[in-house]
Amino acid sequence: MIHTLFFDLDDTILWDKKSVKEAFRKTCALAQEKYDVDPEILETEVRKAAQELYASYETYAFTKMIGINPFEGLWGNFLDDQDDFRKMASIVPTYRKDSWVAGLRALKIQDEAFGAYLAEEFPRLRKESPFVYEGTFPILEKLQKHYKLLLLTNGSPDLQQTKLTITPEITDYFDHVIISGAFGKGKPAPEIFEHALETAGVNKDEVLMIGDNLMTDILGANRTGIKNVWINREDNTATDVQPTYEITHLDELFPLLEKLNKA
């Protein structure tokens, strides 16, 4: 019997990709107003610069282990009580500025002050752009009546809590919230899944992990022996990592759970 559901947060419940895209759209529109640049091209160049810069810092191995992507670095503050997060907190102001300055430079615009301005606008606009997938809250409300729900998310505690603060309805549905940066390892490490099992007080046969990321949510669940559901909203193809089940919308969980619990 399945008693407990582990949910990923970003791009499973929160539509993080859309939030980031919207923040880029609004920030790049400011550059379009001033310099008549193509905002899509500027976004592409800033993303490229950000990824290259992010990988060059001494904190990169840590961010990969915890599961913090370059675009979270463009708006997170990382005010966490841990040495690697303190290093990130000291790096990100320059990282943000350099990413936007490099993006402008790629479009032949030499304006460091304006790049610094855009670097500060992006975090503000990201916080103003929280998106949740349509129908998520009614689905969680219905699931909450029959299952224990646990949120298992990669990231900085400070940043993930910020996401939950600007979308405060989410935490009401969950009995526990586990953030990789607070635990010390991120998905797909089996240790964080084992910690989640211990926190929820269940064994692996009583749990279903639901997530969008094959290389973190699904791979980690597979390594821990936890049945899992890949929510594949973008019609991707699973290759190296095979989920136990696959759905395209969260409401498909209901017939799946009914089937599993009748077996």
C-alpha positions as YAML, in Angstrom:
chain: A
units: angstrom
residues:
- id: 1
  name: MET
  ca: [0.00, 0.00, 0.00]
- id: 2
  name: ILE
  ca: [1.14, 3.51, -0.81]
- id: 3
  name: HIS
  ca: [0.71, 5.73, 2.26]
- id: 4
  name: THR
  ca: [3.08, 8.60, 1.49]
- id: 5
  name: LEU
  ca: [3.88, 10.75, -1.53]
- id: 6
  name: PHE
  ca: [7.21, 12.50, -1.97]
- id: 7
  name: PHE
  ca: [6.93, 15.52, -4.26]
- id: 8
  name: ASP
  ca: [9.65, 17.48, -5.98]
- id: 9
  name: LEU
  ca: [9.07, 21.26, -5.96]
- id: 10
  name: ASP
  ca: [10.59, 23.00, -8.98]
- id: 11
  name: ASP
  ca: [8.84, 22.22, -12.26]
- id: 12
  name: THR
  ca: [6.69, 19.60, -10.54]
- id: 13
  name: ILE
  ca: [4.55, 21.89, -8.39]
- id: 14
  name: LEU
  ca: [6.12, 25.29, -8.98]
- id: 15
  name: TRP
  ca: [6.45, 26.16, -12.66]
- id: 16
  name: ASP
  ca: [9.98, 27.46, -12.15]
- id: 17
  name: LYS
  ca: [10.96, 27.48, -15.82]
- id: 18
  name: LYS
  ca: [8.06, 29.80, -16.60]
- id: 19
  name: SER
  ca: [8.92, 32.06, -13.67]
- id: 20
  name: VAL
  ca: [12.52, 32.38, -14.83]
- id: 21
  name: LYS
  ca: [11.43, 32.93, -18.44]
- id: 22
  name: GLU
  ca: [9.01, 35.66, -17.37]
- id: 23
  name: ALA
  ca: [11.69, 37.39, -15.30]
- id: 24
  name: PHE
  ca: [14.05, 37.28, -18.28]
- id: 25
  name: ARG
  ca: [11.32, 38.62, -20.57]
- id: 26
  name: LYS
  ca: [10.62, 41.60, -18.34]
- id: 27
  name: THR
  ca: [14.28, 42.34, -17.63]
- id: 28
  name: CYS
  ca: [15.32, 42.09, -21.28]
- id: 29
  name: ALA
  ca: [12.41, 44.37, -22.21]
- id: 30
  name: LEU
  ca: [14.13, 47.09, -20.18]
- id: 31
  name: ALA
  ca: [17.18, 46.71, -22.39]
- id: 32
  name: GLN
  ca: [14.99, 46.79, -25.47]
- id: 33
  name: GLU
  ca: [13.51, 50.09, -24.31]
- id: 34
  name: LYS
  ca: [16.93, 51.66, -23.85]
- id: 35
  name: TYR
  ca: [18.98, 50.12, -26.64]
- id: 36
  name: ASP
  ca: [16.44, 48.57, -29.05]
- id: 37
  name: VAL
  ca: [18.02, 45.12, -28.66]
- id: 38
  name: ASP
  ca: [16.27, 41.88, -29.48]
- id: 39
  name: PRO
  ca: [15.22, 40.69, -26.00]
- id: 40
  name: GLU
  ca: [15.30, 37.01, -26.96]
- id: 41
  name: ILE
  ca: [18.88, 37.29, -28.18]
- id: 42
  name: LEU
  ca: [19.90, 39.14, -25.02]
- id: 43
  name: GLU
  ca: [18.30, 36.43, -22.89]
- id: 44
  name: THR
  ca: [20.20, 33.75, -24.80]
- id: 45
  name: GLU
  ca: [23.49, 35.57, -24.33]
- id: 46
  name: VAL
  ca: [22.92, 36.21, -20.62]
- id: 47
  name: ARG
  ca: [21.99, 32.56, -20.04]
- id: 48
  name: LYS
  ca: [25.12, 31.46, -21.90]
- id: 49
  name: ALA
  ca: [27.37, 33.83, -19.94]
- id: 50
  name: ALA
  ca: [25.75, 32.83, -16.65]
- id: 51
  name: GLN
  ca: [26.31, 29.12, -17.26]
- id: 52
  name: GLU
  ca: [29.95, 29.67, -18.19]
- id: 53
  name: LEU
  ca: [30.66, 31.91, -15.23]
- id: 54
  name: TYR
  ca: [28.80, 29.64, -12.80]
- id: 55
  name: ALA
  ca: [30.95, 26.67, -13.79]
- id: 56
  name: SER
  ca: [34.14, 28.68, -13.22]
- id: 57
  name: TYR
  ca: [33.63, 29.34, -9.50]
- id: 58
  name: GLU
  ca: [35.09, 27.27, -6.67]
- id: 59
  name: THR
  ca: [31.55, 26.66, -5.42]
- id: 60
  name: TYR
  ca: [30.50, 24.83, -8.61]
- id: 61
  name: ALA
  ca: [31.04, 21.28, -7.28]
- id: 62
  name: PHE
  ca: [29.02, 22.14, -4.18]
- id: 63
  name: THR
  ca: [26.16, 23.66, -6.20]
- id: 64
  name: LYS
  ca: [26.02, 20.55, -8.39]
- id: 65
  name: MET
  ca: [25.89, 18.29, -5.32]
- id: 66
  name: ILE
  ca: [23.12, 20.33, -3.68]
- id: 67
  name: GLY
  ca: [21.28, 20.92, -6.96]
- id: 68
  name: ILE
  ca: [21.39, 24.69, -7.50]
- id: 69
  name: ASN
  ca: [21.32, 25.82, -11.12]
- id: 70
  name: PRO
  ca: [22.95, 28.92, -12.66]
- id: 71
  name: PHE
  ca: [19.67, 30.80, -13.02]
- id: 72
  name: GLU
  ca: [18.92, 30.41, -9.33]
- id: 73
  name: GLY
  ca: [22.28, 32.08, -8.80]
- id: 74
  name: LEU
  ca: [20.97, 35.06, -10.76]
- id: 75
  name: TRP
  ca: [18.35, 35.80, -8.10]
- id: 76
  name: GLY
  ca: [19.13, 33.87, -4.91]
- id: 77
  name: ASN
  ca: [20.94, 35.43, -1.95]
- id: 78
  name: PHE
  ca: [22.05, 32.17, -0.26]
- id: 79
  name: LEU
  ca: [21.87, 33.56, 3.27]
- id: 80
  name: ASP
  ca: [22.45, 30.13, 4.78]
- id: 81
  name: ASP
  ca: [24.62, 29.28, 7.78]
- id: 82
  name: GLN
  ca: [27.16, 27.10, 6.03]
- id: 83
  name: ASP
  ca: [30.61, 27.90, 4.59]
- id: 84
  name: ASP
  ca: [29.86, 27.01, 0.97]
- id: 85
  name: PHE
  ca: [26.67, 29.05, 1.03]
- id: 86
  name: ARG
  ca: [28.57, 31.96, 2.55]
- id: 87
  name: LYS
  ca: [31.02, 31.72, -0.35]
- id: 88
  name: MET
  ca: [28.10, 31.74, -2.78]
- id: 89
  name: ALA
  ca: [26.57, 34.75, -1.04]
- id: 90
  name: SER
  ca: [29.82, 36.64, -1.54]
- id: 91
  name: ILE
  ca: [30.09, 35.60, -5.21]
- id: 92
  name: VAL
  ca: [26.56, 36.15, -6.53]
- id: 93
  name: PRO
  ca: [26.47, 39.98, -6.63]
- id: 94
  name: THR
  ca: [29.45, 40.02, -8.98]
- id: 95
  name: TYR
  ca: [28.19, 36.94, -10.80]
- id: 96
  name: ARG
  ca: [24.85, 38.60, -11.58]
- id: 97
  name: LYS
  ca: [26.45, 41.81, -12.78]
- id: 98
  name: ASP
  ca: [29.07, 40.04, -14.89]
- id: 99
  name: SER
  ca: [26.42, 37.81, -16.52]
- id: 100
  name: TRP
  ca: [24.29, 40.75, -17.61]
- id: 101
  name: VAL
  ca: [27.27, 42.89, -18.64]
- id: 102
  name: ALA
  ca: [28.57, 39.98, -20.76]
- id: 103
  name: GLY
  ca: [25.15, 39.52, -22.33]
- id: 104
  name: LEU
  ca: [25.02, 43.19, -23.30]
- id: 105
  name: ARG
  ca: [28.60, 43.09, -24.56]
- id: 106
  name: ALA
  ca: [27.71, 40.20, -26.86]
- id: 107
  name: LEU
  ca: [25.21, 42.58, -28.47]
- id: 108
  name: LYS
  ca: [27.93, 45.27, -28.82]
- id: 109
  name: ILE
  ca: [26.64, 47.31, -25.87]
- id: 110
  name: GLN
  ca: [29.30, 48.57, -23.48]
- id: 111
  name: ASP
  ca: [27.33, 49.79, -20.48]
- id: 112
  name: GLU
  ca: [28.49, 48.30, -17.21]
- id: 113
  name: ALA
  ca: [26.23, 50.48, -15.10]
- id: 114
  name: PHE
  ca: [23.16, 49.40, -17.04]
- id: 115
  name: GLY
  ca: [24.27, 45.75, -16.76]
- id: 116
  name: ALA
  ca: [24.45, 46.20, -12.98]
- id: 117
  name: TYR
  ca: [20.95, 47.71, -13.02]
- id: 118
  name: LEU
  ca: [19.54, 44.74, -14.97]
- id: 119
  name: ALA
  ca: [21.31, 42.37, -12.60]
- id: 120
  name: GLU
  ca: [19.33, 43.86, -9.71]
- id: 121
  name: GLU
  ca: [16.06, 44.05, -11.61]
- id: 122
  name: PHE
  ca: [16.08, 40.36, -12.49]
- id: 123
  name: PRO
  ca: [15.80, 39.13, -8.85]
- id: 124
  name: ARG
  ca: [13.03, 41.62, -8.14]
- id: 125
  name: LEU
  ca: [11.08, 40.57, -11.21]
- id: 126
  name: ARG
  ca: [11.63, 36.86, -10.50]
- id: 127
  name: LYS
  ca: [10.07, 37.30, -7.07]
- id: 128
  name: GLU
  ca: [7.10, 38.99, -8.70]
- id: 129
  name: SER
  ca: [6.61, 36.06, -11.11]
- id: 130
  name: PRO
  ca: [5.64, 32.95, -9.14]
- id: 131
  name: PHE
  ca: [3.76, 30.37, -11.20]
- id: 132
  name: VAL
  ca: [2.14, 27.12, -10.12]
- id: 133
  name: TYR
  ca: [0.84, 24.56, -12.59]
- id: 134
  name: GLU
  ca: [-2.88, 24.87, -13.22]
- id: 135
  name: GLY
  ca: [-4.98, 22.62, -11.00]
- id: 136
  name: THR
  ca: [-2.15, 21.85, -8.57]
- id: 137
  name: PHE
  ca: [-3.79, 23.09, -5.37]
- id: 138
  name: PRO
  ca: [-7.09, 21.19, -5.79]
- id: 139
  name: ILE
  ca: [-5.07, 18.05, -6.56]
- id: 140
  name: LEU
  ca: [-2.90, 18.46, -3.46]
- id: 141
  name: GLU
  ca: [-5.98, 19.15, -1.35]
- id: 142
  name: LYS
  ca: [-7.57, 15.92, -2.53]
- id: 143
  name: LEU
  ca: [-4.38, 13.91, -2.02]
- id: 144
  name: GLN
  ca: [-3.84, 15.37, 1.44]
- id: 145
  name: LYS
  ca: [-7.05, 13.74, 2.65]
- id: 146
  name: HIS
  ca: [-5.72, 10.25, 1.99]
- id: 147
  name: TYR
  ca: [-1.91, 10.44, 1.98]
- id: 148
  name: LYS
  ca: [0.97, 11.88, 3.94]
- id: 149
  name: LEU
  ca: [2.73, 14.42, 1.69]
- id: 150
  name: LEU
  ca: [6.43, 15.29, 1.88]
- id: 151
  name: LEU
  ca: [8.21, 17.93, -0.19]
- id: 152
  name: LEU
  ca: [11.72, 16.86, -1.23]
- id: 153
  name: THR
  ca: [13.53, 19.66, -3.01]
- id: 154
  name: ASN
  ca: [17.07, 20.42, -4.09]
- id: 155
  name: GLY
  ca: [18.48, 23.85, -3.41]
- id: 156
  name: SER
  ca: [19.53, 26.47, -0.91]
- id: 157
  name: PRO
  ca: [17.26, 26.59, 2.16]
- id: 158
  name: ASP
  ca: [17.16, 30.38, 1.90]
- id: 159
  name: LEU
  ca: [16.16, 30.36, -1.77]
- id: 160
  name: GLN
  ca: [13.70, 27.46, -1.55]
- id: 161
  name: GLN
  ca: [12.04, 29.08, 1.45]
- id: 162
  name: THR
  ca: [11.80, 32.30, -0.56]
- id: 163
  name: LYS
  ca: [9.95, 30.39, -3.28]
- id: 164
  name: LEU
  ca: [7.60, 28.94, -0.68]
- id: 165
  name: THR
  ca: [7.12, 32.35, 0.94]
- id: 166
  name: ILE
  ca: [6.01, 33.97, -2.32]
- id: 167
  name: THR
  ca: [3.69, 31.01, -2.95]
- id: 168
  name: PRO
  ca: [2.52, 30.46, 0.65]
- id: 169
  name: GLU
  ca: [-0.33, 28.05, -0.16]
- id: 170
  name: ILE
  ca: [2.08, 25.21, -0.94]
- id: 171
  name: THR
  ca: [3.40, 24.39, 2.52]
- id: 172
  name: ASP
  ca: [-0.11, 23.94, 3.95]
- id: 173
  name: TYR
  ca: [-0.41, 20.67, 2.04]
- id: 174
  name: PHE
  ca: [2.83, 19.09, 3.26]
- id: 175
  name: ASP
  ca: [3.61, 17.31, 6.51]
- id: 176
  name: HIS
  ca: [7.35, 17.75, 5.99]
- id: 177
  name: VAL
  ca: [9.65, 19.87, 3.82]
- id: 178
  name: ILE
  ca: [13.19, 18.60, 3.18]
- id: 179
  name: ILE
  ca: [15.67, 20.88, 1.38]
- id: 180
  name: SER
  ca: [18.95, 19.41, 0.14]
- id: 181
  name: GLY
  ca: [21.07, 22.37, 1.27]
- id: 182
  name: ALA
  ca: [19.92, 21.86, 4.86]
- id: 183
  name: PHE
  ca: [20.51, 18.10, 4.70]
- id: 184
  name: GLY
  ca: [23.94, 18.31, 3.06]
- id: 185
  name: LYS
  ca: [23.37, 16.26, -0.09]
- id: 186
  name: GLY
  ca: [20.94, 16.64, -2.97]
- id: 187
  name: LYS
  ca: [18.95, 14.30, -5.18]
- id: 188
  name: PRO
  ca: [19.89, 11.83, -6.68]
- id: 189
  name: ALA
  ca: [21.98, 10.83, -3.62]
- id: 190
  name: PRO
  ca: [20.23, 7.90, -1.93]
- id: 191
  name: GLU
  ca: [21.02, 9.41, 1.47]
- id: 192
  name: ILE
  ca: [18.50, 12.24, 1.09]
- id: 193
  name: PHE
  ca: [15.78, 9.78, 0.06]
- id: 194
  name: GLU
  ca: [16.61, 7.58, 3.04]
- id: 195
  name: HIS
  ca: [16.41, 10.67, 5.25]
- id: 196
  name: ALA
  ca: [12.99, 11.44, 3.78]
- id: 197
  name: LEU
  ca: [11.81, 7.89, 4.55]
- id: 198
  name: GLU
  ca: [13.02, 8.24, 8.13]
- id: 199
  name: THR
  ca: [11.42, 11.68, 8.49]
- id: 200
  name: ALA
  ca: [8.07, 10.41, 7.21]
- id: 201
  name: GLY
  ca: [8.32, 7.23, 9.29]
- id: 202
  name: VAL
  ca: [7.62, 4.91, 6.36]
- id: 203
  name: ASN
  ca: [9.43, 2.21, 4.44]
- id: 204
  name: LYS
  ca: [10.27, 2.43, 0.75]
- id: 205
  name: ASP
  ca: [7.41, 0.15, -0.32]
- id: 206
  name: GLU
  ca: [4.87, 2.60, 1.11]
- id: 207
  name: VAL
  ca: [6.11, 5.61, -0.89]
- id: 208
  name: LEU
  ca: [5.75, 7.05, -4.36]
- id: 209
  name: MET
  ca: [8.16, 9.76, -5.53]
- id: 210
  name: ILE
  ca: [6.75, 12.29, -8.01]
- id: 211
  name: GLY
  ca: [9.07, 14.55, -9.98]
- id: 212
  name: ASP
  ca: [9.92, 16.03, -13.36]
- id: 213
  name: ASN
  ca: [13.67, 15.42, -13.41]
- id: 214
  name: LEU
  ca: [14.92, 12.03, -14.55]
- id: 215
  name: MET
  ca: [18.47, 12.67, -13.34]
- id: 216
  name: THR
  ca: [17.54, 13.73, -9.80]
- id: 217
  name: ASP
  ca: [14.02, 12.71, -8.76]
- id: 218
  name: ILE
  ca: [13.75, 9.48, -10.72]
- id: 219
  name: LEU
  ca: [17.37, 8.34, -10.61]
- id: 220
  name: GLY
  ca: [17.57, 8.92, -6.86]
- id: 221
  name: ALA
  ca: [14.31, 7.09, -6.22]
- id: 222
  name: ASN
  ca: [15.49, 4.19, -8.38]
- id: 223
  name: ARG
  ca: [18.76, 3.99, -6.44]
- id: 224
  name: THR
  ca: [16.83, 3.88, -3.18]
- id: 225
  name: GLY
  ca: [14.27, 1.31, -4.34]
- id: 226
  name: ILE
  ca: [11.36, 3.75, -4.22]
- id: 227
  name: LYS
  ca: [8.63, 3.51, -6.86]
- id: 228
  name: ASN
  ca: [8.43, 6.75, -8.79]
- id: 229
  name: VAL
  ca: [6.35, 8.76, -11.22]
- id: 230
  name: TRP
  ca: [7.95, 10.90, -13.89]
- id: 231
  name: ILE
  ca: [5.73, 13.87, -14.72]
- id: 232
  name: ASN
  ca: [6.63, 14.45, -18.35]
- id: 233
  name: ARG
  ca: [4.81, 17.62, -19.37]
- id: 234
  name: GLU
  ca: [7.17, 18.35, -22.28]
- id: 235
  name: ASP
  ca: [6.84, 15.04, -24.13]
- id: 236
  name: ASN
  ca: [10.46, 14.09, -23.56]
- id: 237
  name: THR
  ca: [11.85, 10.57, -23.96]
- id: 238
  name: ALA
  ca: [13.35, 8.61, -21.08]
- id: 239
  name: THR
  ca: [16.62, 7.01, -22.19]
- id: 240
  name: ASP
  ca: [19.28, 6.16, -19.59]
- id: 241
  name: VAL
  ca: [16.97, 6.50, -16.57]
- id: 242
  name: GLN
  ca: [13.68, 4.64, -16.62]
- id: 243
  name: PRO
  ca: [10.83, 5.74, -14.32]
- id: 244
  name: THR
  ca: [8.47, 3.23, -12.73]
- id: 245
  name: TYR
  ca: [5.49, 5.17, -14.11]
- id: 246
  name: GLU
  ca: [4.99, 8.16, -16.38]
- id: 247
  name: ILE
  ca: [2.24, 10.80, -16.44]
- id: 248
  name: THR
  ca: [1.71, 14.14, -18.16]
- id: 249
  name: HIS
  ca: [-0.49, 15.83, -15.53]
- id: 250
  name: LEU
  ca: [-0.74, 15.50, -11.77]
- id: 251
  name: ASP
  ca: [-4.41, 14.49, -11.89]
- id: 252
  name: GLU
  ca: [-3.27, 11.21, -13.49]
- id: 253
  name: LEU
  ca: [-1.98, 10.26, -10.04]
- id: 254
  name: PHE
  ca: [-5.49, 9.38, -8.86]
- id: 255
  name: PRO
  ca: [-6.15, 6.38, -11.14]
- id: 256
  name: LEU
  ca: [-2.52, 5.26, -10.71]
- id: 257
  name: LEU
  ca: [-2.76, 5.32, -6.91]
- id: 258
  name: GLU
  ca: [-6.09, 3.54, -7.01]
- id: 259
  name: LYS
  ca: [-4.59, 0.81, -9.15]
- id: 260
  name: LEU
  ca: [-1.49, 0.46, -6.95]
- id: 261
  name: ASN
  ca: [-3.47, 0.28, -3.74]
- id: 262
  name: LYS
  ca: [-5.81, -2.37, -5.13]
- id: 263
  name: ALA
  ca: [-2.96, -4.59, -6.23]
...
